[in-house]
């Protein structure tokens, strides 16, 4: 582990030093000083505690050291790129991940979603928009809802605990994968168009397009190991089907 005096990582306060009111820990992974400094300053003013690192290797270390609420992850990092970092984070944690990139191209958005990102913000962006997107993701992932159980075949979803099991085996899903599955289970045997799913799960302001829905459905099928439960209705959308 890098020493506590490493210049590439923001330092925690000394023991006993108060952080003040905090919205929780944000892990910021950004190697561009100007962008990192701007985002950190804005988040701190909004009440968040920011752990800022400049490389993927450091990000993985800090994820294990802190109770991180959300990760802001640049794709174009030196060494290990953001896609690989996201893949490694997702293998060990369900923490929400927002990817940042200077390239606003569909292949990058799709690649980020396929490795487990929850949202995608192209540069340049306004800090206000970034924080708004963060808060929307956190509301969905941490909302206080009854522990209602939804089932479909051997798949069981608990809303309050935000847990999904298949044959009693827990399955780790990202925030958006969980919300998409919940939406489909709520409307079993009803065809939902890609536009409807995009609206209900991501919100109408999401600029990722309907391809985002296809990527997440594919991820759900793979993780659940039951591709037959989510049926593609050609030209219409998707529906969850009972066995």
GICOR-V619376 format. One record per backbone hydrogen bond with DSSP energy under -0.5 kcal/mol. CO is the residue of the C=O (numbers start at 1). NH is the residue of the N-H. If there is no record, write none. Layout:
((CO:NH) (CO:NH))
This chain:
((3:6) (6:9) (8:54) (14:17) (24:49) (25:27) (25:69) (25:70) (26:28) (26:51) (27:29) (27:72) (28:30) (28:53) (29:74) (31:33) (32:36) (33:37) (34:38) (35:39) (36:40) (37:41) (38:42) (39:43) (40:44) (41:45) (42:46) (43:48) (44:47) (47:23) (48:50) (49:26) (50:52) (51:28) (51:53) (52:10) (53:30) (55:59) (56:60) (57:61) (58:62) (59:63) (60:64) (61:65) (62:66) (66:68) (67:25) (69:96) (70:27) (71:73) (71:98) (72:29) (72:74) (73:100) (75:77) (75:82) (78:56) (81:85) (82:86) (83:87) (84:88) (85:89) (86:90) (87:91) (88:92) (89:92) (89:93) (96:71) (97:99) (97:118) (97:119) (98:73) (99:121) (100:75) (101:123) (102:104) (103:105) (105:108) (105:109) (106:110) (107:111) (108:112) (109:113) (110:114) (111:115) (112:117) (113:116) (119:99) (120:122) (121:101) (126:130) (127:131) (128:132) (129:133) (130:134) (131:135) (132:136) (133:137) (134:138) (135:139) (136:140) (137:141) (138:142) (139:143) (143:145) (146:148) (146:160) (148:159) (150:157) (152:155) (154:167) (155:152) (156:165) (157:150) (157:159) (158:162) (158:163) (163:158) (164:171) (165:156) (166:169) (168:170) (169:166) (171:164) (171:173) (174:178) (175:179) (176:180) (177:181) (178:182) (179:183) (180:184) (181:185) (182:186) (183:187) (185:188) (187:190) (192:238) (193:197) (194:198) (195:199) (196:200) (197:201) (197:202) (198:202) (198:203) (203:206) (209:212) (210:213) (210:214) (211:215) (212:216) (213:217) (214:218) (215:219) (216:220) (217:221) (218:222) (219:223) (220:224) (221:225) (221:226) (226:229) (227:230) (229:231) (229:241) (231:233) (231:239) (232:234) (233:236) (233:237) (237:233) (238:192) (239:231) (240:189))
